[in-house]
Amino acid sequence: MCNSSSITEFLLMAFADTREMQLLHFWLFLGIYLAALLANGLIITAVACDHHLHTPMYFFLLNLSLLDLGCISTTVPKAMVNSLWGTRAISYAGCTAQFFLLVFLFSAELSILTVMAYDRYVAICKPLHYRTLLGSTACANMAAAAWGSGFLHAVLHTANTFSIPLCQGNALGQFFCEIPHMLKLSCSDSYKRESGVVVVSAFLLMGCFVFIALTYVQIFKAVLRMPSQQGRHKAFSTCLPHLAVVSLFISTIMFAHLKPPSISSPSLDLVLAVLYSVVPPAMNPLIYSMRNQELKDAVWKL
């Protein structure tokens, strides 16, 4: 038994026991990481440099790409280093920083995805008021609110979690420092405060999910009433990529943290963590560019 004041490092979960499998995981993660850096970097550069893309939709997409780069850069490089050198250790300060950044970036990304749903709603359901409701000042304020709320959320979680006494050792059952696995190390009578914050976070997640769902109900109603088939196709082309990204992001997080304990296992937790922390940042640029000719043209110019 130990307490948090005596812990100087945590032990992350290893992907494999054999050296060959560790190296395989290193090269696999390296390929995914480089692909995510390239794809998100191209979107950021294209949106910043092409004046045709200086619209609210692409402004929020630029913010999403920045958050995706931050998310994958917070978890994957450390996992790659551990796989390459056959270690599991992460320092106490490193775990705290990783924990803070993940909560910050995930919270801000959820807020940005919610704002992007509102952007699509205004563009399709209230097109005459689009420039009024989503002017440059309004867009900047919404983006700042998303980043700011994520920062405050991360400060709250980090301060609560790392002030809890830890009595169950220092081995984490995940390849990065994650809230549920940190709470498993806490003393049995001291986790309730952070658990309350987790419940509040779950309600916020569900609130964003319900808002996005209701928004798309209104969007699809408006699209189906459009007389022009070309107009319906264009509307679906701008909405479906966002809906796919939201579904991938929220469904994997909700299943990972709300699944019944009876089906929980270390290997399943590991796979789900990869699905919501590694796959979306690499897939989002592909999803958005697949059906967006303007974005593909801008990227091709680069």
Secondary structure, DSSP 8 states (H G I E B T S, - for coil): ---GGG--EEE---S-SSHHHHHHHHHHHHHHHHHHHHHHHHHHHHHHH-GGG-SHHHHHHHHHHHHHHHHHHHHHHHHHHHHHHT--EEEHHHHHHHHHHHHHHHHHHHHHHHHHHHHHHHHHH-GGGHHHHT-HHHHHHHHHHHHHHHHHHHHHHHHHHTTS-B-S-SB-SSSS--HHHHHTTB-TTS-HHHHHHHHHHHHHHHHHHHHHHHHHHHHHHHHHT-S-HHHHHHHHHHHHHHHHHHHHHHHHHHHHHHS-GGG--HHHHHHHHHHHHTHHHHHHHHHHHHT-HHHHHHHHH-
